[in-house]
Amino acid sequence: MNSDFLKPYNFKDNEEKIYWDWERSGFFNPDNLPGDRKEPYTIMIAPPNITGSLHMGHALENTISDILVRYYRMKGYKTLWVPGTDHAGIATQNVVEKQLKEERLSRHDLGRDKFLEKVWEWKEKYGDIILNQLKKLGASCDWSRTRFTMDENYQEAVKEAFKKYYDKGLIYQGERVINWCIKDQTALSDLELEYTEEKSLLWYFRYPLKDKSGHVVVATTRPETMLGDTAVAVNPKDDRYKRFIGKIIILPIVNREIPIIADQGVDREFGTGAVKVTPAHDMADSEIAERNQLPFIKVINEKGEIINVGVEFDNLSVSEAREKVIGKFKDSGLFEKEEEIVHNIAKCYRCNSTIEPMLSKQWFLKMKPLAQPAIEAIRNGKVKYSPERWKDIALNWLENVKDWCISRQIWWGHPIPIEGSNDTFDTWFSSALWPFATLGWPEKTKDLDNFYPTSFITSAREIIHLWISRMIFSGLSFMDKVPFENVFIHSTILTKDGKRMSKSLGTGIDPLELIEKHGADATRFGLIWQSMGGQDIHWAEEHILAGKKFANKLWNIARFILTKVGDDFDFSKPKKIDDATAKELIKKFEKLLERSEKQMEIYEFGQALHDIYEFIWHEFADKYIEYSKNKEDKETKQVLCYVLEKSIKLLHPFIPFVTEAIYQRLPKKEKEFLMIEEW
């Protein structure tokens, strides 16, 4: 027996060395795998932002991917897991700007070129930290194929994608109401907004009729936008207002004549049922304006200042203008009332500033022609979702998708290749090309031919539309094939009391601390053990402790068996078993092997781990090993050896370090690494 078994298992003595041995072997690279492997199994990492460090979502997501890569590698597939990072436009620019602020500088002080040099310097220093952290988790990526969404070849892919879309007539520049972040000074897509429920006030104002026959009361949460009103709208089925349709209102403060119109988009239950229409500063209002040929009057600029109203209001901030508008309505006797409400406020997903919808000239990608092939691919089962309920959610978004605002007014990112443009692409535009750009597209490379389409991708539910759906239509558009066959939406990890995990809120848990404290195997075990059935996990660290105990249990099982069998070892499956207890054990074990294989194929990782754990701890250790202690026959020893070796193979995708550590100490003449053994 190997002398290492004489002492307890210590993950700190094993994990770093084992990972180094794996990397040195070259077996993370599919080109170096032994045997005649023809069928590929490919996963693309969901590229973490270069600004990030490993969080619990990353840890779960990459544990799942690693489980599958290790499983299919042991099943004889030519496995490739491509790692990489995303340039994360706004997030990275913000990080570097914060550093400059400490030096009392802004990006404008440096100028665009010098600022971008600073960002690249920051990227070279910090950008790969998260990839090195993934190694501590045990991720068996092919690091020789690591990609970055702004490396030279990837930039060519982005330009080519834009050109192809442009040549097809799918790119246009237009003035539309978009989401504007005043703090970051850029447009954002609808999917880049986060909504928070907040207490607010709903103000009711009287708009007098031109014929002096009365007034109409409108309600708003944004009084300052009334300066840009071009109509009041009512629902044509609302009997309260039928007699007002077609009449003219004198808009207070600016004294502009605006019509009362009928539009089916008006919610009769909101406020009074009569709504002010501000086409240049509200998405829904812009649609009403387009249906009714109303003018767009922009009264808030990109700095969040009032414009186009007059000397009394121009250059005021939004909040200053709001107070002034309310005051003027009160002074003129046109203030009806105010009431407290709770409603959703749109915030920037990066800086948490309140979004200001406004009319802006931007670049757009026509979505309807791109969405239709994606819809058909999902409906026809070319892309399968698990859990299946996410299929309908993906389809609903694609069926109702609006044109995508792809331009951003930031400096760090892929420049839009149009002469005279200073805009960059939405980060998700380049991310949408990830499954094939990482393999060398637009060049016709060997990797692209061998590994596209990919086999599987896992993601959080928050980016189903931001990323997954966009990769599907991009893959179909440029490769004429879906980018992956299977989409697995993994659980969301919440705190023990059900709150969102967040470093800024003080509710985050650092997986690196867990790995340092308990080991990668224990951390992986705890993550997968809890991810069963439900979409949300209420985090409990005791499952990591259970994983740590289980790793020690495996080590002790191996020590007992190898001590018992001595030189009389045989790891092959017994051809004939006479002992009834051994026969019953093998029967249960064979069923477990069959069930585990099915569970892996349908992504029931948590259930598979539960079942394997129950068998090894209770059926094998508690019952059979106890039973075997007084038996010295060859059959018993062979059963012990067979179940031990097969069990560590079964567990290797879940807890790769301790299983590899045990395997390397088995008294077998011919062995390389457990990760390339047959599952």
N, C-alpha and C positions, 0 to 999 in steps of 0.2 A: 504493500500500500504506500502511496505517495506520502511522504512525511508532512506535507502541508495540511493533511487532514487531521493531524494530531492537535492542531490549534483551531479555535473557532473561526468561522468565516468573517473576514474583515473586508468590506467593500473598498476601503481606502487602499488596501494592499493590492487590489486586483483591477479595478475599473479603468484607471488611467493606462496601466500597462497593457491590458487586453485591447483597449481601443487603439493604442499605438501599433500593436501587432496586427490588428485587422487592417489598418491603413497601409502598413508596410506590405501586407500580402498582395495588395492590388485588387482584391476580390470585390470591392465596391464598384469597380469599373467592369461593365459587362463584357468588354473585350478580353478581359483576363480570366473570366470564369472557366473552370475546367469542364470537360465533356463537350458533347455536340449539342449545344443549346441553340435552337432555331427560333422558338416562339418567344417574342419579346413581352415583357411586362414593364410598362413605363409609368412613372409618376413624376409630375412636376411639383416641386415645392410651391406652396403659396408664398411668394417672396415677401419676407418681412421687410419693413421699412429700415433703411440704414440708420435712422434715428433711434431705433428701438433696442430694447434688451428683452430677453426671453420672459414672457409672461405665461400665465397658466393656460390661456387659450392656445398659444404657440406650442406649449409642452404637450397638451392633449392632441392637437392636430398632427404634430410631427411624430408622436408616439404611434398614432394610428397608421400613418404612412409607413413608418419603419416596421411595424408589425407585418403589414402586407408585403413590403419589399423582402423582408427576411423569409416570410412564408413562401413566396413564389420563387425566391432564390433556391430554397431547399426543395422546392417542387420541380426544379430543373429548368426554370425559365431564364431567359437572358434579361436579367433585371437591371433597370436603370432608374435611379432616382436623382433628378437634376436639381441641385441647390442653386440659390441665388438671392439677390436682394433687389428691392425696389428703390428708385431714387426719391420717391415720396416728396414731390414738388413743394407744396406749401409747408409741410411739416419740417423738412430739412432747411428750407429758407428761413423759417421762424427760429430754428435752433441757432443758426449762424448769426442771424440778426440780433438775437439775445446776447451772444458773445460780443458782438460789436458794440452793443449798448453798454456793456461793462467797460469798454474802452472809450465811451462817450462818442461813438461813431454810428452812422447809419449806412445802409447800403448805398444811399444816394451820395453820401460823402465820398465813397470809393468809386462809384460809377459801375456800370454793368460788368465790364470785362474783369476789373479787379475783384469785384464781389464774387463772380463766378470762380475765379482762381481760389478765393478763400474757401468757397464751398467744396471745391475739389480737394483742397488740402485737408479740410475737415473729414471728407469722405475717406481719404486714404488713411487717416489716423484712426477713425472710429467706425467706419462703415462695415467692417467684417466682424465686429465684436459678437453680434448675434449668431453668426455662423459658427464661430468657435464655441459659443455656448451650446449650440445644438449637438456638438460633438460630445459634450459632457452628458447629454441625454442618451447618447448611443446611436445617433442618427447615422445610418449606413449609406449616406449619399456618395455619389461619384464626384468628389471634390475637384477632380481634374476638369470637370465640365461646368464649374461654377460660372454663373452669368449675373450680369448687372444690367438693369433696364436702361442704362445710358452708356454702356460700353460701345465701342466704335461700330461693331457689326449690328448691334441692336439699333443704333441711330439710323443706320441704312434701312433697316426693316420698317421703322416708323415712317421715314420719308416715302418709302415705296408704298406702304399702306395708304398714306394720304393721297399720293398721286393716283393710285388705282381707284380710290373712292372718287376723287376729283374727276378723273376721266369718265367715270360712269355717271357723272352728274349728281352725285350724292352729297357733295360739299357745297355749301353756299354761305355767303355772308349776309346777315340781315339784322334789322333792328327788331328786337323782341324784348319782352319783359323777362328778365333773368333774376336769379338770386345774387345779390351783391354783398360781399363782406367788406364793410368799411375799414375794419382794422387791417385785414390782409390785402385790401385793395385789389380784389379779384372777383371774377364771376365764379359761381359754383353751380353744379348740377343739382337737381332735386334730390338725388341720392346721396349728396354730400351734406345734407342738412340733418340736424338732430333736433327733436322736439322736446320741450320741457313744459310741463303744466305749471302755470304761474297765475297768481292772483293779479287781476288787472281791473281797469275801469272801462265801462261801456258808456260813452257819452251820447246823449240824444240832442240833436240840433234841429231847429225849425228852418226850413228853406221856404221863403215866401214866393207865392205865385206872382207872375208878372201882371196878371189882370186884377190883383189885389183882392181876390175872392177868398183868400185864406193861405194856408201853408201846408207843407208836407214835412213830417218829422222823420229824420233818418238817424240811424245809430252807427257809431264807429268806434273802434279801439285805437284808431290812428288819426286824430283830428287834423294834424298838419297836412295830411294828404288831400283834404278837401280843397286846398288851393289849386289842385290840378283836376278837379271834377269836371267832367264834360257831359254828364247826364245823371238823372235819377231813374232807376229801373224798378219795375214792379212785375210780378208774375201775371201773365194774361188771364189766369184763372182766379185771381184774387178779386172777389167782388168789391172789396173795400176801396179799390183804387181804379176800377174800370173807368170811372168818370174823369179821372185825372190824366189818363193816357193821351198824349199829344199836346198837353199844356206846357207852358214855358215857365221855368223858374229863374229868378234873379239870384245867382249864387252870391251869398253874403261875402263881405270883405273885398272880393275882386270884382263884384258887380258884373259877372259874365252871365249871358243868357244861355241856359242849358235846357234841353227837352226832358220831359218825362216819357220814358219808353216802356214798352212791354217786352219782356224776355223770359223764356222758359227756364233760364238758368237761375232765376232768383228764388232763394229759399224763403217761403212765406213765413217761416217760423222764426227767422233771425230778426231781432230788433222789432221794428214796426211792420216789417214786410216790404217797406220801401228802402232801397239801398242806394247809397251814393256810388257813382261809377267813376273810378280814377284809373283810366286805362294804362297810364305810364308807370303805375306803382302797385299794381295788383294783378296776379296771373289770371284769376277768374274774370276780373273787370276787363282785361285786355281781350279775352275771348268774347265777352259781351260787346265790346267796341267793334271788333272785327265783324261780328254778325250784323251790327247795326250801323256800320260806316261812321263811327264816332271818331273825332280827332283825339290824338294822344298829346298831352301837355306834360312835359317833364318839369317837376318843381323841386326835386331833390337831386343833387349831383353825387358823384362818386366819393366825395369827401364827407358826405352826410350833411351838406349845407343846402339851404333853400336858394333856388334860382328861378328866374323868369316870372317873378311875382311883382316886384317893385321895390323901391328903396327901403320901405318899412320892414320888409321880410327878408330880402336877399342877403345872403351870407350868414343868416342865423343858423344855429345847429338845429337838428330835428327836435330835440327836447325844448329848446328855447322857442321855436316856432309853435310847438304844441301848446305851451303855456299861453303864448300870445293869442293864438286862435281861440282857445277856450275863454280867455278874458274878453275878447272882442264880442263873442256870442253873448256872454253874460251882460256886457255893457249895453248891447243893442236890444236886449229883451228877447233874443232868439235862442236862449239856452233853455232846453226843456228839463233835463235831469241827468244824473249820472248814477250808475249802479255797479256794484262790485261783482265781477265774474271770475271764473277760472277757465282759462283757455290755453291752447297749445301755442307756444312761441317758437318760431324757427330760429335755430342757432347754427353758427358755423361749426362744422364737425372738428375743426382744428383749434380755433381760438375761443370758441364759445360765445362770440359776439352775436348780438341780434342781427338777423339778416334784413337787408333793406331791398325789397323788390324794386327794380327800376328798369326803364327802357334803356337798352344799350345795344351798340353794334358789336356783334360777336360772330364767330364762325360756328356753323351748325352742321351736323351730319344727319341726313334724312334717314329716319329709322324704319318706316313702314316696309320698304323693299328689303331691308336687312332682317327685320323681325320675322317675316313670313316663312322663310326657309328654316329658321330656328324653331318656330312653332311646329312646323311639320316634322322636323327631326325628333322633337320631344314627344309629340303625339304618336309617332311611328315606332317609338322605343329605341331609336338609335342612341339617344342619351337617356339613361335610367337614373331616377332619383331615389335615394334612400335616406330617411323614411319617405315613402311614396307621396305623402301629403305635400311635400315641397314641390312636386311636379306641377300641381295646380297653381301654386303661388307663383312659380316661374312663368307659367303660361299666362296667367292673368296680367302680369306686368308687360309681357311681350305683346299681348293683344291690345293693350291700351297705351303703348309706349308713345312718347312725344319725341320730336327731334332733339338730338343730343347737342347741348352747347359744349363744344370741345375746346374752346379757347379759354386761356387763363392769363391774367395780367400780372404774372410773376416772372422773375428772371431765371430761376432754377428749374430746368425742365427741357423737354425737346422743343426747339423753336419751330413754329409753324412755317413751313418752307414757301412762304409767299413774299415776294419782294415788297419791302416797305413795312412789313408786319413786325411788331415787337412782342407779339403774344407768344405764349408757349401752349403746348397741348395739356389738356386735363391729364393728370397722371394715369387715370384709368384707360386712356386711349392706348398708351404704350403697354400697359399691363394686359390689355385684351389680346395682345399678340403673343403672349408668353409661351403657350404650348408649342408653337412652331418657330418663333423667332429665336428661342433658346437652342433650337436644333439647327440653326444656320440659315433659315429663310431670310431673304428671298433667294439665296443661292440654293441650288439643288444638291444638297449634301448627302453623304452616306447616312449620317445620323437621322436626317429628316426622312429618308427612305426606310430606314430600319425601325424607327421608334415613334413615328406619327401614323395614325392617331395614338394618343396615350390611353392607358387602361383605366385610370382612376384618378379622381381628385377629391380631396376633402376640404371643407370650408365651414366657416361660421355662417349662421343664417343672415347676419347683417350684410354680407356682401354677395348674396345670391344674384341680385340685379346689378350691383356695381361691377362685379367681376365675372361670375359664372356665366350669366346670360350673354354678356358682351364677348366672352371668349367663344361661345357657341356660334354666334353670328359671324364673328371674325374668322373663325376656322372654316366655316362653310363658304364665306366670301372669297378667301384667299387660297384655301387648300382643297375646296370642294369636298371636304370631309369634316365630320364633327371632331372637335379637339380631344374628346375623351368619351369613353363609353359609359362610365359610372360616376355619379356625383353623390358623395356621402356628406350630409349636413350633420356635423357632430354636435354634441351637447354643449350648452352654455354653462360655464362654471360660475356659480354665485357663491356668496359668503354663506356661512352656516345658517344665518338668519334670513337668507334669501335676497340680500342686497347685491347690486352690481359690484364686481371687483374693479377697483380703480386705485392706482397709486396716489393720484391727486386727492381722492376722497379718504385716503388712509385705510381703504378696505382691501387693498391688493395683497396677494401672497406671492412672494418671490420663489419660483420653482428652483432657482439656483441655490437658494438657502436650503431648500428641502433636499436637493441632491447632495449638497455638502454635508448635511446633517444625517441623512438616512441612506443616501446612495441613489444612483439612477434607477436600478431595478425596483427598489421600493417605491420611488416616485412614479414610475411607469405603472407599476402594479396598482397603486392607489388611484391613479387617474382612470385606468380602464375598469377597475373593479366598480367604480361608481357610475360609469357611463352606460347604464342599462335602461332601455325602455324610454323613460321620460326625456324631454328635451332639455330640461334644466337640472343641473347637479347642485345640490346644497353641500358645499365642500366640508369634508370631515377628515382631519389629518390622521385619525386613528386607522384609516384604511392604508395609509402609507406605513404606519407602524406594523400593521398586519402583513404588509408586503415584505417588510424587513425581517419579521419573524419567519415568514415562509421561506425566504432565501436561506436563512440559517437552518431551517428544518430540512431543506433539500440537501444542504451540505452535510448535515448529521446523518441523513438517510444514506448518502453516498459513503460516508465514513464507515457506518455500520456494515453495509453490504460488502465493501472492499476489504474490510477487516475479516469478515466472516468467510468470504470465498478464497482469500489469499491468492495462491497461484492457480487455483482451480476455477478460473473464470471463463465464461462463455456468454457473449452478448447476443448470440443469435436467438431467433424465436424457437422455442421448444417444438419439436415435430410431434411429439406425443406426450401427453400429461396424464399420469395415473392418479395423482392426489386430487381428491374432490375439492378441497379448499383452493388449491392452486388453479384448478380448472375453472372454478367460479370466478376467481380473480381475473384470469385471462379473458374470460367471456365478457366481463364488465369492462375490461380495458379495451378490448376490440370494439365494443359499442361506443366507448368514449372517443376512440380514434376516428371512427366513422362520423360521429356526431360533430366532433370538433372541426373536421374538414368542411362539413356543410355550413357550420356557423361562420367559419372564416370566409366562405364564398359569399355569404349574405350579410357580412359585416356585423354579426352579433358577437363582437369582441368581448364585451362584459360578461355575457352568458357563458361563452367558451371558457373564459378564465375562471369563473365560478365553478363550472363543472370539473375542470382539470384540478383545481385546488381541492375540491371535495373528495375527488377520487384519491389523489396522492396523499393527502393528510389522513383521511379517515379509512378508506378502503385498503390502501397500500400500507401506510405507516402504522396506523392504530390496530388494524386487524391482521394483515398478512405478515408484516415484519414481526409483530409480536408472536404470531403463530410459528414463524420460522426459527425463532431463537433456540429451540430445542431440537432442531432438525439439521442434519449434516449431509443429507443425500445430494447427489449431483443435480437432480431435477429441481430441488428447491433453490439451489444456488443459481442455476440457469434462469429460473423464473425471476429471481431477484435482479440478476444482471440485465436481463432483457427489459423488464419494466423500468428499471432505472434509466438505461440509455434511451429508451423510447420516450420516457417522460421528459427528459431534459431536451430532447428534440422537439417534443410537443410544446414545451414551454419557452423554447429559445426566442421565438418572435416577440414574446411578451417581456421576458426578463433575460436579456441576452448575456449579461455579464456573468452572473453566477452559474448559468448553464454552461457557458464556454469554459469557465474556470474549472468546473467539475469534469467536463469532457476532456480537457487537456491533461487531467490527472488520472484518467482511466488507463488501466494497463492494457492498451491496445497497440499492436505493432504498427499498423498503418493508419495514421490519422493526420489531418491538416488542421482544419477549423470546423467547429460545429456548424457555423453559418453556411457551409457549402455541403454539409451532409444531406442525405435524403431525409425529408420530413417524415 
